[in-house]
Amino acid sequence: MYLEVQVIMFFSMLLYVLFHSSSQCNVANSVLTAYKLSVAPEMDILEYSKKEWRGNTPVAKSMRKGYEAVARKFASIRQVRGDNYCALRATLFQALSQATQLPCWMQSEDFTMLPENLLSKYDWIKQWQLKEKPSRKTGEISDEIKEYLLLLKKKVGKWKCVSDIKCPVEKQEACDELFKNEEEEYRLYEALKFLMLNTAIELYNDEKNRRRVPIFSLLLFACDTSSSPCQLMHNHLNQIGHSGGLEQVEMFLLAYALQYTIQVYRLYKFSTDELITFHPSNPEEDWPVVTLITEDDRHYNILVRTCQETML
């Protein structure tokens, strides 16, 4: 009898988790596991909202209203795998999906020489932590990161071909194919992190040389845990993908590293002036724009298919 009760309790708890959890990461991961993708197929925004927020709590009602507002401009949402790389994953997927040519900074002859050049100047970069790999010797770190940067350049080149595909189904399949290789994916994210470090070093040196820098850079290096690029690497960049994701100030750094404007709909800020946040705050006119959506500044999904624009 006791065993039967325990079994019933177990399955009751399991059903509760499956049908009543409002954790976006858990739902996203279950869907993505089914599709074996890091970025799930498109889903109608309003259908997604009803599925995710079925209760009548104040938070659920506010989230549904937020999604309704976003649905006036975007028709679909793509769920992103919920791990500590999700901000990088969502941004890179959007950036690649819109790529029509190699960014200027990627066309530079010195692009793949970044690891070697930086390591020759900053010995502390030897402590860069690669995903699921122990410490490496200086030469090995340089070679591996160079390989990751080459892979990023190759992926951008492939996505240029994808952008020329006219058939929506074929284009969807081609896009998904580029995000099916998990090992390659994580290498791309490590490449992005290294580009962020390079950008941080440039901004830090500019500030020291009394050159004009963006406000976020001043805030970044004013923090006790990131008062220098070395500290930023140790306490923040090395942790991304392992024990934490991107903080808001690091989203600005990512935008500057990629030279993309990252527009984020922050649903928990619905009915405030902070519903839509731009990274950077004053976008460069010639930078492409990627659009993400978040409910909590931790997990990010992708907005696609713009509708006829109306005021939010």
Secondary structure, DSSP 8 states (H G I E B T S, - for coil): -HHHHHHHHHHHHHHHHHHH---HHHHHHHHHHHHT-SEEEEEEHHHHHHHH--S-SHHHHHHHHHHHHHTTTEEEEEEE--STTHHHHHHHHHHHHT-SS--HHHHSTTGGGHHHHHHHH-GGGGG---TT-----HHHHHHHHHHHHHHHHHHHHHHHHHHT---HHHHHHHHHHTT--HHHHHHHHHHHHHHHHHHHHHHHHHHHTT----HHHHHHHHSGGGSSHHHHIIIIITTBTTTB---HHHHHHHHHHHT-EEEEEEGGGTTSTTSEEEESSS--TTS-EEEEEESSSS-EEEEEEE-S----
